[in-house]
Amino acid sequence: MTHISICVGSACHLRGAQDVLLAFINLIEKYQVAGKIDLEGNFCRGQCTKGVVIKINDEIITNVTKERVYDIFREKVLEGDFS
């Protein structure tokens, strides 16, 4: 199972965390992989100046925007250790 955690703390919220979360939800639905992905919101990862901050499995990814979500999803989930 792939674990995706999106920071929804105040700094990330102001930088578009809601849009990032919705983009991931839409891709999970589009590719019908809901049973293989654990998606959650969390608070502060201590990198507030680099938000939106997400974590996929053990990898922290910073400066995430809704425009970057598809590329991240494709690389880390669809082409990654997703099987």
Secondary structure by P-SEA (a helix, b strand, c coil): cbbbbbbccaaaaaacaaaaaaaaaaaaaaacccccccccccccccccccccbbbccccccccccccaaaaaaaacccccccc
